[in-house]
Amino acid sequence: MIRKYICLLLCAVLLMASVPVFASGGSGASGDGGAPAVLRIGVSTWKTTDIEGASCKKVLDDAARALGVKIIYAEHGGDPLKAAQTPELLCDAGCKAIVFCSTSDEDLQAALDVCEERKIPMVEACRILSENTSPELYQKAAESDIFIGNVTDEMTGMQVSFSRTKPATLLKAFLLAYNAAEGNIEEEAEDADEPFRIIQVPESEDVSTLTEDDIRKMAEKGV
């Protein structure tokens, strides 16, 4: 029994060590020597090096520079086990809010548990959290004080949205997380019937040409 527990523990440690975590974007003081620390926002995503991932990372890095914050990325490659580990890694890296691109209800549940324990706001992105298909998880998110919102595109028939709108989807999720970290999220959703923010990005939305002023205005408007 002890040997089995040790093996499971070692597997968990090795799995966490295999998740790439790195910083990008932002500028300013790091907090050393008494200087004010730069706000860190965590982004748990599939990849940042393929064509789709690189386009998303560019938009997010531009937003981070515009807002003067730093993004800590954690790549899970679509592996549910790795995805479930990323929130803890991002919390340990000092992130004050997290954008989580889940692959399944199971890793979203794990992420929600970690963020609730750490009291870190989180936004679910690029995968629909549906009351019809995932009633228990939806209810848990609705009752959570730290679950800020679910951001997807308009392709509501898909559980996971792999599309040209993903940069816009991640940008809006990032801005929600940023406002939550800054304490600028209103207690109630815009629609009284929504237990948390639900944003569906139009398929035609293109954020590749946004300026830093545009991004700051989006943040001020609350996305």
C-alpha positions, 0 to 999 in steps of 0.5 A: 500500500505504501509503495503504491502511494509513493508511486502515485505521488512520484507520478504526480510530481513528474506530471507537474514537472512536465507542464511548461510554465513561463512568463510573457508580456508586461513590464515594470518592477518585479517586486524585489527590494520593496518595489511594487509587484507587477500583477500576474495573470495566469493562462492555462492553455493548449499551446502557444507555439503552433499557428493558432496558439501563437496568434492567441499569445500575441494578442494576450501579450499585447494586452498585457503590455497595454495594461502593465501586467505580466502573463504566466502561461502554463501549457497542457497540450490538451492533456486532461491530467496536465490541465488539472495541474496547471491552476496550482502551478499558476497559483504558486507562481503568484497569479492573482487570477486565472484563465483556464482552457479546460479539456473536460468537466473533470479538469475544470472541476479540479481547477475550480477546487484549487482556485476556491481553496486559494481564493483566486478568481478564474474564468473558463474559456473556449469550452462551453459550461452548459447547465444541460450537459453538466448540471452539477458542475454548472451549479457548483460554478454558479454558487462559487465566489471565485468563478467569474465567467465562461467565454466562448464563441457563438458556435454554441453547438460545439463543446470546444471552440477551435476557430478563428475567433479564439484570440478574441475569446481568450482576450475577453477571458483575459480582460475578465480575469484582469478586472477580477484581480483588480477588484473591478468585477461587479457582484452581479452579472449583467443579466440577472438570470446569469449566475456568472458572466456568459460571453459569446464572441461573434464569429466575425470578431477580429482583435488582431488590429486592436491598439493599446488604447482599444484594449484599455478601453475594453478593460474599463468597460468591463469587456 
